Amino acid sequence: MSENLSASDAARPRWRGLVTTVMLVLISVMIVRDILIRRWAGPPPTPPDTTQQSR
């Protein structure tokens, strides 16, 4: 019985490693894409002037 478990356990780390690698690549691509879009999308919106006092 332990022989059957060892055969299935040997296949699991390969799939887990593949899934982990794919997830890390996808997250990295999303982060880089977000940075590039923010950098070259245009000038950032001007923040409201909070130092000006209303009369």
C-alpha positions in Angstrom: 0.0 0.0 0.0 2.9 2.4 0.7 4.2 1.8 -2.8 1.0 3.2 -4.3 1.1 6.3 -2.1 4.8 7.0 -3.0 4.0 6.9 -6.7 1.2 9.4 -6.3 3.2 11.6 -3.9 6.0 11.8 -6.5 3.8 13.3 -9.1 2.3 16.0 -6.8 5.3 18.2 -6.2 5.8 18.5 -10.0 2.3 19.8 -10.5 2.5 22.0 -7.4 5.8 23.5 -8.6 4.3 24.1 -12.0 1.2 25.8 -10.6 3.3 27.9 -8.3 5.6 29.0 -11.1 2.7 29.9 -13.3 1.0 31.9 -10.6 4.2 33.8 -9.8 4.8 34.6 -13.5 1.2 35.9 -13.8 1.4 38.1 -10.7 4.8 39.5 -11.9 3.4 40.3 -15.3 0.4 42.0 -13.8 2.6 44.1 -11.5 4.9 45.2 -14.3 2.0 46.0 -16.6 0.4 48.1 -13.8 3.7 50.0 -13.3 4.2 50.6 -17.0 0.6 51.8 -17.5 0.9 54.2 -14.6 4.2 55.6 -15.8 3.2 56.2 -19.5 -0.5 56.8 -19.2 0.0 60.5 -18.9 0.5 63.1 -16.3 -1.0 62.2 -12.9 -4.2 64.1 -11.9 -3.5 67.3 -10.0 -4.3 66.9 -6.4 -6.7 69.4 -4.9 -5.1 72.5 -3.4 -5.6 71.9 0.4 -3.4 74.8 1.5 -5.6 77.5 0.0 -7.9 79.1 2.6 -11.4 79.8 1.6 -12.7 83.3 2.3 
